[in-house]
Amino acid sequence: MYLSKMLFKSLRELPSDIELESHKIMLKSSM
């Protein structure tokens, strides 16, 4: 139970990291 909760948390945080990176890349390419 606890482990799956941790996993879910990390899975939810991962996409935001990816989105952040893609935003950085888009900003760089637009400049």
Stockholm file with secondary structure:
# STOCKHOLM 1.0

chainA/1-31         MYLSKMLFKSLRELPSDIELESHKIMLKSSM
#=GR chainA/1-31 SS CHHHHHHHHHHHHHHHHHHHHHHHHHHHHHC
#=GC SS_cons        CHHHHHHHHHHHHHHHHHHHHHHHHHHHHHC
//
